[in-house]
Amino acid sequence: MPYKEFVIQYSLGSLSLDTLKQIACESKNKRILNILSKDKDNIIRRNVAYNKNTPKEILNILSKDDDIIVRIYVASR
């Protein structure tokens, strides 16, 4: 999904939780991963942390996440 389309749909809340989880797991787009790394859902943030395409600067932020599983995924990278 292109970045602009993602931002519009994400802002409108029109993306399902399952879709967001999949995007967080598979996206290669740094800007999308950055947005999802701040999502209120911990499963989405876990998927961003687990995604091999997530840049180190986003992982550094996620390493301070309140969710311990997010931090474990970051540490395992």
PDB file of N, CA, C and O in Angstrom:
ATOM      1  N   MET A   1       0.847  -1.169   0.000  1.00  0.00           N
ATOM      2  CA  MET A   1       0.000   0.000   0.000  1.00  0.00           C
ATOM      3  C   MET A   1       0.899   1.240   0.000  1.00  0.00           C
ATOM      4  O   MET A   1       1.818   1.346   0.812  1.00  0.00           O
ATOM      5  N   PRO A   2       0.635   2.156  -0.894  1.00  0.00           N
ATOM      6  CA  PRO A   2       1.426   3.393  -0.922  1.00  0.00           C
ATOM      7  C   PRO A   2       1.245   4.207   0.365  1.00  0.00           C
ATOM      8  O   PRO A   2       0.203   4.147   1.017  1.00  0.00           O
ATOM      9  N   TYR A   3       2.283   4.963   0.706  1.00  0.00           N
ATOM     10  CA  TYR A   3       2.298   5.722   1.953  1.00  0.00           C
ATOM     11  C   TYR A   3       1.098   6.656   2.080  1.00  0.00           C
ATOM     12  O   TYR A   3       0.433   6.664   3.116  1.00  0.00           O
ATOM     13  N   LYS A   4       0.813   7.437   1.052  1.00  0.00           N
ATOM     14  CA  LYS A   4      -0.291   8.417   1.152  1.00  0.00           C
ATOM     15  C   LYS A   4      -1.630   7.732   1.392  1.00  0.00           C
ATOM     16  O   LYS A   4      -2.438   8.194   2.197  1.00  0.00           O
ATOM     17  N   GLU A   5      -1.855   6.633   0.691  1.00  0.00           N
ATOM     18  CA  GLU A   5      -3.093   5.879   0.883  1.00  0.00           C
ATOM     19  C   GLU A   5      -3.158   5.329   2.311  1.00  0.00           C
ATOM     20  O   GLU A   5      -4.210   5.369   2.949  1.00  0.00           O
ATOM     21  N   PHE A   6      -2.034   4.818   2.805  1.00  0.00           N
ATOM     22  CA  PHE A   6      -1.990   4.303   4.168  1.00  0.00           C
ATOM     23  C   PHE A   6      -2.343   5.395   5.173  1.00  0.00           C
ATOM     24  O   PHE A   6      -3.164   5.177   6.065  1.00  0.00           O
ATOM     25  N   VAL A   7      -1.735   6.555   5.035  1.00  0.00           N
ATOM     26  CA  VAL A   7      -1.969   7.655   5.980  1.00  0.00           C
ATOM     27  C   VAL A   7      -3.439   8.047   5.998  1.00  0.00           C
ATOM     28  O   VAL A   7      -4.010   8.266   7.067  1.00  0.00           O
ATOM     29  N   ILE A   8      -4.047   8.137   4.841  1.00  0.00           N
ATOM     30  CA  ILE A   8      -5.468   8.515   4.770  1.00  0.00           C
ATOM     31  C   ILE A   8      -6.324   7.459   5.452  1.00  0.00           C
ATOM     32  O   ILE A   8      -7.151   7.780   6.305  1.00  0.00           O
ATOM     33  N   GLN A   9      -6.125   6.195   5.075  1.00  0.00           N
ATOM     34  CA  GLN A   9      -6.944   5.126   5.658  1.00  0.00           C
ATOM     35  C   GLN A   9      -6.686   4.957   7.153  1.00  0.00           C
ATOM     36  O   GLN A   9      -7.615   4.705   7.920  1.00  0.00           O
ATOM     37  N   TYR A  10      -5.430   5.092   7.567  1.00  0.00           N
ATOM     38  CA  TYR A  10      -5.088   4.979   8.995  1.00  0.00           C
ATOM     39  C   TYR A  10      -5.743   6.111   9.784  1.00  0.00           C
ATOM     40  O   TYR A  10      -6.293   5.888  10.862  1.00  0.00           O
ATOM     41  N   SER A  11      -5.681   7.316   9.243  1.00  0.00           N
ATOM     42  CA  SER A  11      -6.275   8.482   9.917  1.00  0.00           C
ATOM     43  C   SER A  11      -7.782   8.345  10.042  1.00  0.00           C
ATOM     44  O   SER A  11      -8.373   8.768  11.035  1.00  0.00           O
ATOM     45  N   LEU A  12      -8.399   7.749   9.028  1.00  0.00           N
ATOM     46  CA  LEU A  12      -9.849   7.566   9.061  1.00  0.00           C
ATOM     47  C   LEU A  12     -10.274   6.368   9.909  1.00  0.00           C
ATOM     48  O   LEU A  12     -11.453   6.202  10.220  1.00  0.00           O
ATOM     49  N   GLY A  13      -9.299   5.539  10.278  1.00  0.00           N
ATOM     50  CA  GLY A  13      -9.614   4.335  11.055  1.00  0.00           C
ATOM     51  C   GLY A  13     -10.279   3.263  10.220  1.00  0.00           C
ATOM     52  O   GLY A  13     -10.991   2.411  10.752  1.00  0.00           O
ATOM     53  N   SER A  14     -10.051   3.298   8.905  1.00  0.00           N
ATOM     54  CA  SER A  14     -10.733   2.356   8.020  1.00  0.00           C
ATOM     55  C   SER A  14      -9.952   1.062   7.787  1.00  0.00           C
ATOM     56  O   SER A  14     -10.418   0.188   7.056  1.00  0.00           O
ATOM     57  N   LEU A  15      -8.779   0.929   8.394  1.00  0.00           N
ATOM     58  CA  LEU A  15      -7.995  -0.304   8.265  1.00  0.00           C
ATOM     59  C   LEU A  15      -8.313  -1.215   9.449  1.00  0.00           C
ATOM     60  O   LEU A  15      -8.292  -0.784  10.602  1.00  0.00           O
ATOM     61  N   SER A  16      -8.605  -2.466   9.151  1.00  0.00           N
ATOM     62  CA  SER A  16      -8.918  -3.415  10.223  1.00  0.00           C
ATOM     63  C   SER A  16      -7.665  -3.705  11.049  1.00  0.00           C
ATOM     64  O   SER A  16      -6.542  -3.467  10.604  1.00  0.00           O
ATOM     65  N   LEU A  17      -7.872  -4.210  12.223  1.00  0.00           N
ATOM     66  CA  LEU A  17      -6.760  -4.581  13.090  1.00  0.00           C
ATOM     67  C   LEU A  17      -5.885  -5.639  12.422  1.00  0.00           C
ATOM     68  O   LEU A  17      -4.658  -5.580  12.502  1.00  0.00           O
ATOM     69  N   ASP A  18      -6.516  -6.597  11.769  1.00  0.00           N
ATOM     70  CA  ASP A  18      -5.755  -7.636  11.073  1.00  0.00           C
ATOM     71  C   ASP A  18      -4.907  -7.054   9.948  1.00  0.00           C
ATOM     72  O   ASP A  18      -3.772  -7.482   9.738  1.00  0.00           O
ATOM     73  N   THR A  19      -5.448  -6.092   9.232  1.00  0.00           N
ATOM     74  CA  THR A  19      -4.693  -5.435   8.155  1.00  0.00           C
ATOM     75  C   THR A  19      -3.513  -4.677   8.721  1.00  0.00           C
ATOM     76  O   THR A  19      -2.412  -4.738   8.173  1.00  0.00           O
ATOM     77  N   LEU A  20      -3.731  -3.965   9.811  1.00  0.00           N
ATOM     78  CA  LEU A  20      -2.638  -3.210  10.441  1.00  0.00           C
ATOM     79  C   LEU A  20      -1.541  -4.149  10.938  1.00  0.00           C
ATOM     80  O   LEU A  20      -0.355  -3.849  10.798  1.00  0.00           O
ATOM     81  N   LYS A  21      -1.929  -5.272  11.512  1.00  0.00           N
ATOM     82  CA  LYS A  21      -0.944  -6.254  11.979  1.00  0.00           C
ATOM     83  C   LYS A  21      -0.107  -6.770  10.814  1.00  0.00           C
ATOM     84  O   LYS A  21       1.111  -6.908  10.924  1.00  0.00           O
ATOM     85  N   GLN A  22      -0.775  -7.051   9.696  1.00  0.00           N
ATOM     86  CA  GLN A  22      -0.062  -7.556   8.532  1.00  0.00           C
ATOM     87  C   GLN A  22       0.885  -6.504   7.963  1.00  0.00           C
ATOM     88  O   GLN A  22       2.024  -6.817   7.618  1.00  0.00           O
ATOM     89  N   ILE A  23       0.428  -5.276   7.866  1.00  0.00           N
ATOM     90  CA  ILE A  23       1.285  -4.195   7.365  1.00  0.00           C
ATOM     91  C   ILE A  23       2.488  -4.026   8.285  1.00  0.00           C
ATOM     92  O   ILE A  23       3.614  -3.867   7.812  1.00  0.00           O
ATOM     93  N   ALA A  24       2.258  -4.061   9.597  1.00  0.00           N
ATOM     94  CA  ALA A  24       3.351  -3.906  10.558  1.00  0.00           C
ATOM     95  C   ALA A  24       4.387  -5.015  10.407  1.00  0.00           C
ATOM     96  O   ALA A  24       5.578  -4.787  10.621  1.00  0.00           O
ATOM     97  N   CYS A  25       3.943  -6.200  10.044  1.00  0.00           N
ATOM     98  CA  CYS A  25       4.843  -7.350   9.890  1.00  0.00           C
ATOM     99  C   CYS A  25       5.619  -7.325   8.580  1.00  0.00           C
ATOM    100  O   CYS A  25       6.760  -7.782   8.520  1.00  0.00           O
ATOM    101  N   GLU A  26       4.999  -6.791   7.534  1.00  0.00           N
ATOM    102  CA  GLU A  26       5.550  -6.965   6.193  1.00  0.00           C
ATOM    103  C   GLU A  26       6.045  -5.688   5.518  1.00  0.00           C
ATOM    104  O   GLU A  26       6.766  -5.764   4.523  1.00  0.00           O
ATOM    105  N   SER A  27       5.682  -4.539   6.029  1.00  0.00           N
ATOM    106  CA  SER A  27       6.020  -3.287   5.339  1.00  0.00           C
ATOM    107  C   SER A  27       7.533  -3.074   5.266  1.00  0.00           C
ATOM    108  O   SER A  27       8.283  -3.462   6.161  1.00  0.00           O
ATOM    109  N   LYS A  28       7.943  -2.456   4.188  1.00  0.00           N
ATOM    110  CA  LYS A  28       9.334  -2.040   4.027  1.00  0.00           C
ATOM    111  C   LYS A  28       9.441  -0.525   4.052  1.00  0.00           C
ATOM    112  O   LYS A  28      10.529   0.035   3.914  1.00  0.00           O
ATOM    113  N   ASN A  29       8.291   0.138   4.231  1.00  0.00           N
ATOM    114  CA  ASN A  29       8.242   1.591   4.198  1.00  0.00           C
ATOM    115  C   ASN A  29       8.548   2.168   5.588  1.00  0.00           C
ATOM    116  O   ASN A  29       7.794   1.956   6.538  1.00  0.00           O
ATOM    117  N   LYS A  30       9.637   2.881   5.686  1.00  0.00           N
ATOM    118  CA  LYS A  30      10.085   3.433   6.973  1.00  0.00           C
ATOM    119  C   LYS A  30       9.043   4.371   7.584  1.00  0.00           C
ATOM    120  O   LYS A  30       8.832   4.361   8.796  1.00  0.00           O
ATOM    121  N   ARG A  31       8.398   5.172   6.753  1.00  0.00           N
ATOM    122  CA  ARG A  31       7.410   6.126   7.283  1.00  0.00           C
ATOM    123  C   ARG A  31       6.180   5.412   7.834  1.00  0.00           C
ATOM    124  O   ARG A  31       5.622   5.825   8.850  1.00  0.00           O
ATOM    125  N   ILE A  32       5.761   4.346   7.167  1.00  0.00           N
ATOM    126  CA  ILE A  32       4.629   3.561   7.671  1.00  0.00           C
ATOM    127  C   ILE A  32       5.015   2.868   8.973  1.00  0.00           C
ATOM    128  O   ILE A  32       4.246   2.877   9.934  1.00  0.00           O
ATOM    129  N   LEU A  33       6.197   2.268   9.007  1.00  0.00           N
ATOM    130  CA  LEU A  33       6.656   1.592  10.224  1.00  0.00           C
ATOM    131  C   LEU A  33       6.791   2.575  11.385  1.00  0.00           C
ATOM    132  O   LEU A  33       6.517   2.224  12.533  1.00  0.00           O
ATOM    133  N   ASN A  34       7.206   3.788  11.092  1.00  0.00           N
ATOM    134  CA  ASN A  34       7.320   4.812  12.130  1.00  0.00           C
ATOM    135  C   ASN A  34       5.950   5.129  12.729  1.00  0.00           C
ATOM    136  O   ASN A  34       5.813   5.234  13.948  1.00  0.00           O
ATOM    137  N   ILE A  35       4.957   5.279  11.891  1.00  0.00           N
ATOM    138  CA  ILE A  35       3.599   5.545  12.381  1.00  0.00           C
ATOM    139  C   ILE A  35       3.103   4.370  13.220  1.00  0.00           C
ATOM    140  O   ILE A  35       2.577   4.564  14.317  1.00  0.00           O
ATOM    141  N   LEU A  36       3.269   3.160  12.707  1.00  0.00           N
ATOM    142  CA  LEU A  36       2.766   1.983  13.415  1.00  0.00           C
ATOM    143  C   LEU A  36       3.536   1.703  14.699  1.00  0.00           C
ATOM    144  O   LEU A  36       3.001   1.074  15.612  1.00  0.00           O
ATOM    145  N   SER A  37       4.772   2.154  14.782  1.00  0.00           N
ATOM    146  CA  SER A  37       5.555   1.950  16.009  1.00  0.00           C
ATOM    147  C   SER A  37       4.979   2.746  17.183  1.00  0.00           C
ATOM    148  O   SER A  37       5.322   2.491  18.337  1.00  0.00           O
ATOM    149  N   LYS A  38       4.110   3.701  16.886  1.00  0.00           N
ATOM    150  CA  LYS A  38       3.484   4.534  17.922  1.00  0.00           C
ATOM    151  C   LYS A  38       2.017   4.172  18.149  1.00  0.00           C
ATOM    152  O   LYS A  38       1.311   4.854  18.892  1.00  0.00           O
ATOM    153  N   ASP A  39       1.566   3.102  17.507  1.00  0.00           N
ATOM    154  CA  ASP A  39       0.162   2.701  17.624  1.00  0.00           C
ATOM    155  C   ASP A  39      -0.156   2.302  19.057  1.00  0.00           C
ATOM    156  O   ASP A  39       0.711   1.818  19.785  1.00  0.00           O
ATOM    157  N   LYS A  40      -1.400   2.510  19.454  1.00  0.00           N
ATOM    158  CA  LYS A  40      -1.804   2.166  20.825  1.00  0.00           C
ATOM    159  C   LYS A  40      -1.882   0.661  21.051  1.00  0.00           C
ATOM    160  O   LYS A  40      -1.809   0.204  22.192  1.00  0.00           O
ATOM    161  N   ASP A  41      -2.030  -0.117  19.974  1.00  0.00           N
ATOM    162  CA  ASP A  41      -2.140  -1.573  20.104  1.00  0.00           C
ATOM    163  C   ASP A  41      -0.752  -2.209  20.222  1.00  0.00           C
ATOM    164  O   ASP A  41       0.095  -2.047  19.343  1.00  0.00           O
ATOM    165  N   ASN A  42      -0.539  -2.924  21.308  1.00  0.00           N
ATOM    166  CA  ASN A  42       0.788  -3.515  21.527  1.00  0.00           C
ATOM    167  C   ASN A  42       1.128  -4.608  20.522  1.00  0.00           C
ATOM    168  O   ASN A  42       2.306  -4.829  20.241  1.00  0.00           O
ATOM    169  N   ILE A  43       0.140  -5.294  19.977  1.00  0.00           N
ATOM    170  CA  ILE A  43       0.415  -6.334  18.980  1.00  0.00           C
ATOM    171  C   ILE A  43       0.976  -5.697  17.708  1.00  0.00           C
ATOM    172  O   ILE A  43       1.885  -6.248  17.087  1.00  0.00           O
ATOM    173  N   ILE A  44       0.451  -4.569  17.329  1.00  0.00           N
ATOM    174  CA  ILE A  44       0.968  -3.860  16.152  1.00  0.00           C
ATOM    175  C   ILE A  44       2.405  -3.431  16.407  1.00  0.00           C
ATOM    176  O   ILE A  44       3.262  -3.603  15.540  1.00  0.00           O
ATOM    177  N   ARG A  45       2.679  -2.879  17.572  1.00  0.00           N
ATOM    178  CA  ARG A  45       4.052  -2.465  17.898  1.00  0.00           C
ATOM    179  C   ARG A  45       4.980  -3.686  17.959  1.00  0.00           C
ATOM    180  O   ARG A  45       6.137  -3.597  17.549  1.00  0.00           O
ATOM    181  N   ARG A  46       4.492  -4.812  18.459  1.00  0.00           N
ATOM    182  CA  ARG A  46       5.289  -6.045  18.473  1.00  0.00           C
ATOM    183  C   ARG A  46       5.651  -6.457  17.045  1.00  0.00           C
ATOM    184  O   ARG A  46       6.786  -6.847  16.773  1.00  0.00           O
ATOM    185  N   ASN A  47       4.684  -6.366  16.146  1.00  0.00           N
ATOM    186  CA  ASN A  47       4.937  -6.745  14.763  1.00  0.00           C
ATOM    187  C   ASN A  47       5.951  -5.816  14.102  1.00  0.00           C
ATOM    188  O   ASN A  47       6.776  -6.263  13.305  1.00  0.00           O
ATOM    189  N   VAL A  48       5.894  -4.536  14.426  1.00  0.00           N
ATOM    190  CA  VAL A  48       6.893  -3.594  13.908  1.00  0.00           C
ATOM    191  C   VAL A  48       8.274  -3.980  14.441  1.00  0.00           C
ATOM    192  O   VAL A  48       9.250  -3.992  13.691  1.00  0.00           O
ATOM    193  N   ALA A  49       8.354  -4.291  15.722  1.00  0.00           N
ATOM    194  CA  ALA A  49       9.639  -4.677  16.318  1.00  0.00           C
ATOM    195  C   ALA A  49      10.172  -5.965  15.702  1.00  0.00           C
ATOM    196  O   ALA A  49      11.385  -6.126  15.563  1.00  0.00           O
ATOM    197  N   TYR A  50       9.287  -6.879  15.334  1.00  0.00           N
ATOM    198  CA  TYR A  50       9.671  -8.166  14.753  1.00  0.00           C
ATOM    199  C   TYR A  50      10.038  -8.059  13.274  1.00  0.00           C
ATOM    200  O   TYR A  50      10.771  -8.897  12.749  1.00  0.00           O
ATOM    201  N   ASN A  51       9.529  -7.031  12.610  1.00  0.00           N
ATOM    202  CA  ASN A  51       9.742  -6.856  11.163  1.00  0.00           C
ATOM    203  C   ASN A  51      11.220  -6.619  10.872  1.00  0.00           C
ATOM    204  O   ASN A  51      11.821  -5.690  11.411  1.00  0.00           O
ATOM    205  N   LYS A  52      11.804  -7.455  10.024  1.00  0.00           N
ATOM    206  CA  LYS A  52      13.232  -7.359   9.702  1.00  0.00           C
ATOM    207  C   LYS A  52      13.572  -6.080   8.941  1.00  0.00           C
ATOM    208  O   LYS A  52      14.743  -5.719   8.832  1.00  0.00           O
ATOM    209  N   ASN A  53      12.563  -5.395   8.416  1.00  0.00           N
ATOM    210  CA  ASN A  53      12.790  -4.164   7.662  1.00  0.00           C
ATOM    211  C   ASN A  53      12.731  -2.901   8.523  1.00  0.00           C
ATOM    212  O   ASN A  53      12.958  -1.799   8.025  1.00  0.00           O
ATOM    213  N   THR A  54      12.428  -3.060   9.803  1.00  0.00           N
ATOM    214  CA  THR A  54      12.330  -1.892  10.678  1.00  0.00           C
ATOM    215  C   THR A  54      13.716  -1.309  10.926  1.00  0.00           C
ATOM    216  O   THR A  54      14.618  -2.014  11.380  1.00  0.00           O
ATOM    217  N   PRO A  55      13.885  -0.017  10.625  1.00  0.00           N
ATOM    218  CA  PRO A  55      15.200   0.623  10.802  1.00  0.00           C
ATOM    219  C   PRO A  55      15.605   0.718  12.274  1.00  0.00           C
ATOM    220  O   PRO A  55      14.763   0.703  13.172  1.00  0.00           O
ATOM    221  N   LYS A  56      16.898   0.815  12.489  1.00  0.00           N
ATOM    222  CA  LYS A  56      17.443   0.855  13.853  1.00  0.00           C
ATOM    223  C   LYS A  56      16.912   2.034  14.660  1.00  0.00           C
ATOM    224  O   LYS A  56      16.695   1.903  15.864  1.00  0.00           O
ATOM    225  N   GLU A  57      16.699   3.177  14.022  1.00  0.00           N
ATOM    226  CA  GLU A  57      16.214   4.328  14.783  1.00  0.00           C
ATOM    227  C   GLU A  57      14.807   4.077  15.347  1.00  0.00           C
ATOM    228  O   GLU A  57      14.480   4.572  16.426  1.00  0.00           O
ATOM    229  N   ILE A  58      13.986   3.323  14.637  1.00  0.00           N
ATOM    230  CA  ILE A  58      12.667   2.962  15.159  1.00  0.00           C
ATOM    231  C   ILE A  58      12.808   1.897  16.244  1.00  0.00           C
ATOM    232  O   ILE A  58      12.108   1.940  17.255  1.00  0.00           O
ATOM    233  N   LEU A  59      13.708   0.950  16.034  1.00  0.00           N
ATOM    234  CA  LEU A  59      13.955  -0.071  17.064  1.00  0.00           C
ATOM    235  C   LEU A  59      14.453   0.559  18.358  1.00  0.00           C
ATOM    236  O   LEU A  59      14.096   0.105  19.445  1.00  0.00           O
ATOM    237  N   ASN A  60      15.271   1.596  18.251  1.00  0.00           N
ATOM    238  CA  ASN A  60      15.753   2.294  19.447  1.00  0.00           C
ATOM    239  C   ASN A  60      14.599   2.869  20.249  1.00  0.00           C
ATOM    240  O   ASN A  60      14.603   2.812  21.478  1.00  0.00           O
ATOM    241  N   ILE A  61      13.617   3.419  19.561  1.00  0.00           N
ATOM    242  CA  ILE A  61      12.431   3.953  20.247  1.00  0.00           C
ATOM    243  C   ILE A  61      11.629   2.818  20.874  1.00  0.00           C
ATOM    244  O   ILE A  61      11.189   2.916  22.019  1.00  0.00           O
ATOM    245  N   LEU A  62      11.443   1.737  20.112  1.00  0.00           N
ATOM    246  CA  LEU A  62      10.674   0.599  20.618  1.00  0.00           C
ATOM    247  C   LEU A  62      11.376  -0.107  21.775  1.00  0.00           C
ATOM    248  O   LEU A  62      10.724  -0.795  22.560  1.00  0.00           O
ATOM    249  N   SER A  63      12.676   0.052  21.889  1.00  0.00           N
ATOM    250  CA  SER A  63      13.407  -0.588  22.993  1.00  0.00           C
ATOM    251  C   SER A  63      13.001  -0.010  24.353  1.00  0.00           C
ATOM    252  O   SER A  63      13.330  -0.575  25.396  1.00  0.00           O
ATOM    253  N   LYS A  64      12.291   1.108  24.333  1.00  0.00           N
ATOM    254  CA  LYS A  64      11.816   1.738  25.575  1.00  0.00           C
ATOM    255  C   LYS A  64      10.304   1.587  25.752  1.00  0.00           C
ATOM    256  O   LYS A  64       9.700   2.243  26.600  1.00  0.00           O
ATOM    257  N   ASP A  65       9.710   0.722  24.947  1.00  0.00           N
ATOM    258  CA  ASP A  65       8.256   0.524  24.971  1.00  0.00           C
ATOM    259  C   ASP A  65       7.802  -0.026  26.322  1.00  0.00           C
ATOM    260  O   ASP A  65       8.555  -0.727  26.999  1.00  0.00           O
ATOM    261  N   ASP A  66       6.579   0.294  26.706  1.00  0.00           N
ATOM    262  CA  ASP A  66       6.013  -0.216  27.956  1.00  0.00           C
ATOM    263  C   ASP A  66       5.770  -1.725  27.912  1.00  0.00           C
ATOM    264  O   ASP A  66       5.794  -2.391  28.947  1.00  0.00           O
ATOM    265  N   ASP A  67       5.537  -2.259  26.722  1.00  0.00           N
ATOM    266  CA  ASP A  67       5.240  -3.682  26.560  1.00  0.00           C
ATOM    267  C   ASP A  67       6.541  -4.483  26.548  1.00  0.00           C
ATOM    268  O   ASP A  67       7.419  -4.239  25.721  1.00  0.00           O
ATOM    269  N   ILE A  68       6.657  -5.426  27.455  1.00  0.00           N
ATOM    270  CA  ILE A  68       7.895  -6.205  27.566  1.00  0.00           C
ATOM    271  C   ILE A  68       8.161  -7.059  26.331  1.00  0.00           C
ATOM    272  O   ILE A  68       9.316  -7.273  25.963  1.00  0.00           O
ATOM    273  N   ILE A  69       7.104  -7.547  25.690  1.00  0.00           N
ATOM    274  CA  ILE A  69       7.293  -8.380  24.490  1.00  0.00           C
ATOM    275  C   ILE A  69       7.878  -7.544  23.355  1.00  0.00           C
ATOM    276  O   ILE A  69       8.719  -8.033  22.600  1.00  0.00           O
ATOM    277  N   VAL A  70       7.449  -6.304  23.225  1.00  0.00           N
ATOM    278  CA  VAL A  70       8.039  -5.405  22.228  1.00  0.00           C
ATOM    279  C   VAL A  70       9.535  -5.283  22.498  1.00  0.00           C
ATOM    280  O   VAL A  70      10.346  -5.393  21.578  1.00  0.00           O
ATOM    281  N   ARG A  71       9.894  -5.057  23.746  1.00  0.00           N
ATOM    282  CA  ARG A  71      11.310  -4.908  24.100  1.00  0.00           C
ATOM    283  C   ARG A  71      12.095  -6.200  23.851  1.00  0.00           C
ATOM    284  O   ARG A  71      13.251  -6.153  23.431  1.00  0.00           O
ATOM    285  N   ILE A  72      11.468  -7.348  24.111  1.00  0.00           N
ATOM    286  CA  ILE A  72      12.136  -8.636  23.849  1.00  0.00           C
ATOM    287  C   ILE A  72      12.381  -8.810  22.355  1.00  0.00           C
ATOM    288  O   ILE A  72      13.461  -9.238  21.949  1.00  0.00           O
ATOM    289  N   TYR A  73      11.384  -8.480  21.534  1.00  0.00           N
ATOM    290  CA  TYR A  73      11.572  -8.579  20.079  1.00  0.00           C
ATOM    291  C   TYR A  73      12.695  -7.669  19.605  1.00  0.00           C
ATOM    292  O   TYR A  73      13.500  -8.057  18.759  1.00  0.00           O
ATOM    293  N   VAL A  74      12.747  -6.455  20.152  1.00  0.00           N
ATOM    294  CA  VAL A  74      13.831  -5.538  19.776  1.00  0.00           C
ATOM    295  C   VAL A  74      15.177  -6.135  20.186  1.00  0.00           C
ATOM    296  O   VAL A  74      16.126  -6.118  19.403  1.00  0.00           O
ATOM    297  N   ALA A  75      15.265  -6.661  21.402  1.00  0.00           N
ATOM    298  CA  ALA A  75      16.523  -7.223  21.891  1.00  0.00           C
ATOM    299  C   ALA A  75      16.974  -8.429  21.074  1.00  0.00           C
ATOM    300  O   ALA A  75      18.171  -8.682  20.938  1.00  0.00           O
ATOM    301  N   SER A  76      16.026  -9.158  20.540  1.00  0.00           N
ATOM    302  CA  SER A  76      16.370 -10.355  19.752  1.00  0.00           C
ATOM    303  C   SER A  76      16.906 -10.018  18.381  1.00  0.00           C
ATOM    304  O   SER A  76      17.429 -10.887  17.684  1.00  0.00           O
ATOM    305  N   ARG A  77      16.780  -8.766  17.986  1.00  0.00           N
ATOM    306  CA  ARG A  77      17.250  -8.334  16.670  1.00  0.00           C
ATOM    307  C   ARG A  77      18.705  -8.003  16.766  1.00  0.00           C
ATOM    308  O   ARG A  77      19.317  -7.613  15.771  1.00  0.00           O
TER     309      ARG A  77
END
